[in-house]
Amino acid sequence: MDYLRDYTMYAAIFGMFSFSWFGWAQENPRASWRKYIGIASGIALLVCLAGVYLSITNWDAPSALSNQSSFKNYLISVYTEIILAGAGAFVFIKTKRSKYVSPWIAFIVGIHFISLKHVFNDPSLYLLAALLVAVAISTLFISPKLKVAHSAITGIGSGTALFCFALLGLIRYFLV
């Protein structure tokens, strides 16, 4: 992948979702973690905004999504992700297991990056997929031991992974 606009969108989108995951992490973390999660959330928002600005100023630059086939595959991947994440969350909530919603969503988001590797021709998305799946699974063991909400561990882990990829988008933008 050598599409300048895609790198800026990585910063914008991954920054926004990092901000969102850090926000979700604030559901019930240890009290001493709150200010650090808040700071991480604020920094992620700044990276997102930088990505938005760079995306707007480079809007006419080529993108992998300019190819109709890639765009179609992208939409299929995203819609599938939304349906699976929503259906799983619904089941967990209905069966009074809502603590599993955040790890489930992180798991589905991670899996969806496997298909996006082919859309953007970016093998680093395999690493992001692996990180998010690992966060989702490890949350099931770490949260009970630390006596914090599953969303705290999932949010911190997913927020951190996505933040790193948002920064990677900015770095790639400036190196192209």
BELHU-V757946 format. One record per residue. N is the residue number from 0. RES is the residue in one letter. PHI is phi in whole degrees, -180 to 180 (none if undefined). NEAR is the number of other C-alpha atoms within 8 Angstrom. D_CENTER is the distance of its C-alpha to the mean C-alpha in Angstrom with 2 decimals. Layout:
n: {N/N}
res: {RES/RES}
phi: {PHI/PHI}
near: {NEAR/NEAR}
d_center: {D_CENTER/D_CENTER}
This chain:
n: {0/1/2/3/4/5/6/7/8/9/10/11/12/13/14/15/16/17/18/19/20/21/22/23/24/25/26/27/28/29/30/31/32/33/34/35/36/37/38/39/40/41/42/43/44/45/46/47/48/49/50/51/52/53/54/55/56/57/58/59/60/61/62/63/64/65/66/67/68/69/70/71/72/73/74/75/76/77/78/79/80/81/82/83/84/85/86/87/88/89/90/91/92/93/94/95/96/97/98/99/100/101/102/103/104/105/106/107/108/109/110/111/112/113/114/115/116/117/118/119/120/121/122/123/124/125/126/127/128/129/130/131/132/133/134/135/136/137/138/139/140/141/142/143/144/145/146/147/148/149/150/151/152/153/154/155/156/157/158/159/160/161/162/163/164/165/166/167/168/169/170/171/172/173/174/175}
res: {M/D/Y/L/R/D/Y/T/M/Y/A/A/I/F/G/M/F/S/F/S/W/F/G/W/A/Q/E/N/P/R/A/S/W/R/K/Y/I/G/I/A/S/G/I/A/L/L/V/C/L/A/G/V/Y/L/S/I/T/N/W/D/A/P/S/A/L/S/N/Q/S/S/F/K/N/Y/L/I/S/V/Y/T/E/I/I/L/A/G/A/G/A/F/V/F/I/K/T/K/R/S/K/Y/V/S/P/W/I/A/F/I/V/G/I/H/F/I/S/L/K/H/V/F/N/D/P/S/L/Y/L/L/A/A/L/L/V/A/V/A/I/S/T/L/F/I/S/P/K/L/K/V/A/H/S/A/I/T/G/I/G/S/G/T/A/L/F/C/F/A/L/L/G/L/I/R/Y/F/L/V}
phi: {none/-135/-100/-53/-67/-65/-64/-67/-70/-57/-61/-67/-74/-65/-63/-64/-74/-62/-55/-66/-66/-64/-64/-65/-62/-83/-58/-161/-87/-64/-58/-69/-87/-55/-66/-70/-65/-63/-65/-61/-62/-63/-66/-62/-63/-64/-64/-57/-64/-63/-64/-62/-59/-66/-65/-65/-74/-120/-60/-86/-69/-61/-140/-59/-77/-68/-76/-59/-64/-64/-63/-61/-64/-62/-63/-60/-63/-68/-64/-62/-58/-63/-65/-65/-63/-65/-64/-64/-61/-58/-63/-62/-68/-63/-94/58/-125/-64/-63/-90/-63/-65/-64/-61/-65/-61/-62/-65/-61/-60/-60/-66/-71/-62/-72/-71/-57/-75/-67/-97/51/-127/-61/-63/-68/-64/-65/-61/-59/-62/-63/-68/-65/-62/-60/-59/-72/-66/-56/-62/-101/-77/-56/-63/-66/-87/57/-128/-62/-57/-66/-66/-71/-61/-65/-66/-65/-68/-61/-67/-61/-67/-62/-61/-74/-65/-64/-60/-60/-64/-61/-61/-57/-75/-89/-77}
near: {6/4/10/12/12/9/12/15/13/14/19/16/11/14/19/11/10/17/14/10/13/15/12/10/15/13/9/9/12/7/5/5/8/10/7/7/13/11/8/10/13/9/8/13/12/9/13/15/10/10/16/12/8/9/12/7/6/9/7/4/8/8/10/12/10/8/8/7/6/12/12/8/9/11/8/8/11/9/8/8/11/8/8/9/12/8/8/10/13/8/8/13/10/7/7/6/9/9/9/10/12/12/15/12/10/14/13/12/12/14/10/12/12/11/9/12/13/8/13/10/8/9/7/7/11/10/8/13/14/9/11/15/13/8/15/14/10/8/12/10/8/9/13/10/6/6/6/11/12/14/14/15/15/16/15/12/10/14/14/9/12/13/12/8/12/16/10/9/13/13/8/9/10/6/5/6}
d_center: {19.10/20.94/19.91/19.90/18.25/15.27/14.74/15.04/12.58/9.97/10.90/10.99/7.92/5.45/8.04/8.15/4.91/5.84/9.15/8.57/7.59/10.48/12.49/12.24/13.25/16.39/17.73/20.03/19.50/22.59/24.26/24.33/20.53/20.16/21.08/18.81/15.75/17.08/17.65/14.18/12.89/15.62/14.98/11.31/12.99/15.61/13.48/11.96/15.62/16.85/14.62/15.93/19.41/19.29/18.01/20.89/23.38/22.52/22.19/25.04/23.73/23.11/19.82/19.14/18.77/22.39/23.51/24.09/23.40/19.98/19.17/20.54/18.53/15.30/16.41/17.48/14.20/12.31/15.31/15.62/12.12/13.02/16.46/15.72/13.22/15.81/18.74/17.67/16.95/20.34/22.09/20.84/21.92/25.19/26.06/25.47/22.72/20.04/18.99/17.28/15.09/12.05/12.38/13.06/10.02/7.85/10.53/10.51/6.93/7.91/11.21/10.34/9.30/12.89/14.39/12.52/14.17/17.37/16.56/15.75/17.99/15.60/16.08/13.51/10.88/12.91/12.23/8.43/9.35/11.97/10.19/7.89/11.19/13.18/11.47/12.09/15.60/16.55/15.80/18.67/21.02/20.00/19.81/23.38/24.76/23.47/24.36/21.23/19.08/16.59/14.04/14.99/14.21/11.06/9.83/11.19/10.00/6.28/6.75/8.93/7.28/4.65/7.97/9.99/8.63/9.15/12.50/13.15/12.99/15.53/17.60/17.85/18.84/21.59/22.78/23.35}
